[in-house]
Amino acid sequence: MTEPTEVTISTYEEAREAFRQKHLRQALYDAGDVVMADVLVNLHGDEHRARRRLENRLFRRDSQMLYERELFPPIVAETLAPHIAAGGAELVTLSHQMMMNLAAFTSGVDRPLGTPEETFRLYSYLMLFIEGATLAHYTGDREAKRAEVAAALAAFDVEFLQPSIRRREDAIARCESEEIGEDELPRDVLTVLLRNRDDLELPDEVVLRETCFYLLAGAHTSATAFVRTLDVLFEMAITSPEDAERARHDMGFLQRCVHETIRLQPSSPVAMRWALEEIELSGGRRIASGDKVVIDLMSANRDTAAFGESADLHDPHRQLAAGVAPWGLSFGLGMHACIGQELAAGTDAIGDVDVQDQLYGLVPVAVQAVLAAGIHPDPADPARRDPASERGYWAKYPVVFGR
Ligand code: HEM
C-alpha cells in the first residue's frame, strides 16, 4: 500500500478554514482505538451531531457557573490541602490529581471515599488511558501497551464505573418516579449517556470509553496548561515582576496569562484529519480525497498575520484583532471544537462583560488557588523536562508553599 500524501497547514486563516471542512474526518487517534474507538472526538457526520447535541447540554452557561463557583472550589481545596500542609509538592503529579478530580466530577466517575489513596488509584488508571490514547507516539512494544491499557479499562470498569452507573441508574429511576427533581440528578456525562442510551444506541463498552475519554480530555489538557502557566508566571516574577504581581490579584489578567500559555503551547501541537473528498481551500490549495491533513497548531498560533510581530512572545497585554481568539486554535474549531473550552479557560471577556457573568475557567481558578498559597519553585530542587517527550512535558517540577 502506498503512503497517503500528507498536506500540512500552518497559517492561522487556512487552519481555521480546514477545521470547518465537513469532509475532513478525525485522524489523530487512529492508533489509540483501545480507549478512543467510537468516542465523541472520533465520530463524524450525523453520529457525531446526535451525541454532541446531547452532551452539549451539560456545558451550558448555567452548569458552568455552578461548576466554577460552587462545585469545583471545594475539590481544588481538598486536593491542595495535604500538599500545602506538607509545605511542598511535585507539580506534575499535583496538577494531574487536581484536574483529574475535577474531570471525574464532570465525567461522572465517583470517588466515594474521597481519600488520597482513591485519588491515586484513579490517577494510575488515567495515566494508562493517556498512554492508550496516544499510542501513535509510543516508542516501546505497542501491542503489549495496548493489552495493558485494555486490562486497565476492564479493572477501572469494575472498580469505578459500574458503582457509578448503579448510583446514577438509581437516581434516574427515582427521578422518573418523581421522588427527586431533575435538578437533583448528577450533572455529568455518564448521567447524560445513561438517560439517552437507547436513542444513541450505546453499547456498554462505548459508555465505558466515552466516560474514560472525558476523564482524560478534561484532566490531561488542563493539567499541562496549569503547570505551563505556573512556569511562565515564575519566569515573569523575574523578568516582569509588576505583571507577576498583577496576576496574583487580577483574575482577568491571570486569565490572559493562561490564554497566552495555551496559545503558545497547545496541548496537542497538531490536529489531523483524513480527506473524505477532494477539497479546495479559498487560497487555491487542493486536498485530494484520501490525503492526510496535518493542521500545525504550533505554527498557526504563532502566525504574525493574526497575532502581530511579537506572536512568538508570551504577552498578556496583547491587543487582538476582532475575531482572533486569544488562545489561538488550541481548542480546535468547527465540529470537534472543544466542548470544555469555557469550562477550562472561561469566557474571553476583558472589558465587555458584566463581572457577574464572567467565567474565568478552571485553569485560572486553580492557578489562582496555588498563587494564594504562596507557591514558588523549590530552590533546592530545580524542575526538569522529560527528555523523551516531544511535547516538552515536565518530568518533575518541585515547588514549595508559603512566603
Ligand atoms: C486547557 C484545556 C483544554 C484544551 C487545550 C483542550 C483542547 C481540545 C482540542 C484541541 C480539541 C479538538 C480536537 C480536534 O479537533 O481534533 C478538543 C476537543 C474536546 N475536548 Fe477539550 N481541551 C481542554 C479541556 C477540556 C475539558 C475540561 C473537557 C471536558 C470537560 C474537554 C472535552 C473535550 C471533548 C469532549 C472534545 C471533543 C469534542 C467533539 O469532538 O465534538 N476538553 N479539546
Residues whose N, C-alpha, C, O or C-beta is under 5 A from the ligand:
A	BS01	HEM	L40 V41 R52 T106 Y214 A217 G218 T221 S222 A225 S267 A271 L329 S330 F331 G332 M335 H336 A337 C338 I339 G340 L343 A344
